[in-house]
Amino acid sequence: MSLADNTPGTHGTAPYDGMRFVTTLTFKVPDGLAAPARPPVVTPKR
């Protein structure tokens, strides 16, 4: 799930044009399905 907020603003003294928020949803299944492969861990772009 993701949300893009294109409202300009500042973070401290650094201005930005917009923000993007990303989250995940996890389900616990007791039996039957194998967990999906995890995506690679990456460093956020700044």
Phi and psi in degrees as a GROMACS rama.xvg file:
@    title "Ramachandran Plot"
@    xaxis  label "Phi"
@    yaxis  label "Psi"
@TYPE xy
-142.715  157.134  SER-2
-138.996  132.491  LEU-3
-111.761  126.312  ALA-4
-114.48  108.887  ASP-5
-93.3056  23.7562  ASN-6
-81.6431  119.688  THR-7
-63.3629  152.259  PRO-8
-168.938  -165.014  GLY-9
-132.753  150.286  THR-10
-121.946  103.442  HIS-11
69.6029  -116.966  GLY-12
-107.804  -0.25087  THR-13
-92.882  120.999  ALA-14
-76.7998  152.633  PRO-15
-140.313  155.778  TYR-16
-88.8168  -27.627  ASP-17
-174.18  169.845  GLY-18
-129.874  153.062  MET-19
-128.372  128.227  ARG-20
-112.28  133.575  PHE-21
-131.997  138.109  VAL-22
-141.108  167.23  THR-23
-123.49  161.124  THR-24
-124.553  128.145  LEU-25
-118.58  136.332  THR-26
-113.79  142.949  PHE-27
-105.924  119.002  LYS-28
-108.787  122.315  VAL-29
-62.1447  -41.6216  PRO-30
-149.696  157.213  ASP-31
107.164  -46.8007  GLY-32
-110.551  136.624  LEU-33
-78.242  150.745  ALA-34
-67.4785  143.004  ALA-35
-68.6112  157.156  PRO-36
-63.7541  141.547  ALA-37
-82.8193  141.544  ARG-38
-71.2485  159.571  PRO-39
-66.2943  148.472  PRO-40
-80.402  129.369  VAL-41
-128.81  156.549  VAL-42
-85.897  131.61  THR-43
-59.4242  144.225  PRO-44
-75.0652  141.032  LYS-45
